[in-house]
Amino acid sequence: MESLRMEGSFVRNSAWMFTSSGVSILIQFVFFTILARIYSPEVYGIYGIFNLYVNTLGNASTLGYHQAFVIPKDEREFSSLLRLTLWIALIFSVLVSLFTLLAGREMLTWFHHEKLGNWVYWIGPTVFLLALDRITSDWAIRNKEFRKQTLWSTTTMLVSKIFNACYGFFISATVGGLVFTTLMQHGMRSVTYAGSVIHDFSHQMKLRFSRNELMRVARAYKEFPLYIYWGNVINIFSNNLPAAMLLSLGFGIDSIGFYAYSLIVLDLPIRMLGAGIYSVFSQKAAELARERMHELASHTWRLYQGIVLVSLFFSLIVFAFGERLYLLLLDDKWQVAGQAAEVLVIFYFFRMISSPLSSLFTTLRKEKQFFIFQVFLTVLRYGALVLGAAWTDDFISLMWVYTLVNAVAYFIFCIWIFRLINFSLIRVVVFTLGTTIPVFLLGWYIKTLLAP
């Protein structure tokens, strides 16, 4: 309790971010049921293709430099890094916009994504707003403005969801409502963070930097464009690989919608852990690495144990009751999405327990290792989808192949993380498997009892 009351403590900061993510999850869950009755699986399938391009390019648009914001001790160095990142994001987004204007249709034809149509021209502007969102969010993390982040992140989430529902209900239940909501959410969050969360925004914008200063800071953090940039591109594209490949593998546009809507539920705890732990842990880990390196391993291990136990509770519920929950909360047209959620939660469990700790690769300047893992994961995912589609034309069977491959890969990733901090790998393996296997066996037993 003393840590909770202490201003700036890890527990207090985590509590603020958990509060924000908890409220956001409640908002998303409420609108999860509303939006499913407004928009169809086909519409979400088209939006899934749009998200593939926006998330891949948007997260790459800063060349990874925004993830280094918590590292500089010197404020002038941080300021020049910030200015460099803003310029890169602007130039990158302009180039994307020009490319989609000149060759967007050809790109869609090449990837069998013709159903996206004219929405391809909205990719560039959305990429820029997403980049600003990432920059202002990581800037706020550096300033430890977790309480203000909680307030404004929740507010923008609620406003954008209300807009989404109103657009679909009163104007048109087409992909436009989903695209415009994405634009609104990233834009609003960037503006509110700049105006109300980041206390030195106006001061930073008035600073001037020479070309030599910008080049100096670019070289100082060159590992980020060399490894984090490509790692992010590969990571985001890899996460959206089913949306990219399902059409070319012979599955319908609705299968992308089912996949996307199954992830809405599975992403909720990851977002909660990301907002509540990743943001605070990345700042805390950087501090420990600079000042008390000997405490980093024990701090990470205690956090990992808590994440595993919390994630198992959520995973058991979805694994045992996912299809029934989708049928209860939505309608029959989303039943396949519920079946997919039951399967995919196995791999998402391992992603949940590793994701909040992945910032250690940046903190310990092991960006190259993170990049290697992303390449390894992408190759495995591609192989799983291609070989799975050759083996079966059933969407759920394909998801089983995809899940098992991902579960093994992310378990290896967990072990890899603890290897970075020289922690006992045997303890990690025994604890993880010793808690995970019995829980999923229990879930399987419950599914068997409930089977008709």
Order of alpha helices (4+ residues) and beta strands (2+ residues): alpha-alpha-alpha-alpha-alpha-alpha-alpha-alpha-alpha-alpha-alpha-alpha-alpha-alpha-alpha-alpha-alpha-alpha-alpha
